[in-house]
Amino acid sequence: METVKSGMRAFSRLSARNKAVIVVLLVLIAALLAALCISINMRSNMQSQYTQARNQAGEALYSNLYILMQSFDMTSVPNTDVQNVILPQMRDYFIASVTLNNLITQTYGPRYQVLTEEDVNNLTAAFTSYDTAFRNNTPTDLAQSNMRACMERVKELLNTRYSQGVLRAGR
């Protein structure tokens, strides 16, 4: 208590100009602390929004890839129109998946890439294999085998790259 009283006496002995300088410095320090707190809060909020957007994009990619796999399972159902119904639906989910994958990769970096260029090329080749078989009116066994291998790879990617529906960073 004595220290505070002696500090107040010393402050009262200062000239008006020196008192003003000290008050201005104290106000400036308080303003800087307030600006720092606001900046930290804004940064934290931005990081939270960034993570939330990444998770939503990752979840959409997961959904599209999962439905792509489920659609492929329909190719083995008897009397299903694979050429005109199942494959066009699968293509739509494939295109959406590639688009989301590219968006995530470009926005959040290659560590968040799910489909590699090789995966995309293999899936494209499997679709082409189906198209060729239908065009030439030949059996689709090879195309189905190629697509099955691609779907196994997609399943592996979903199991390794996602944890509880959230896209994890890769290596």
Beta strands, then each sheet from edge to edge (+ up, - down):
strand 1: 162-163
strand 2: 166-167
sheet 1: 1+ 2-
end
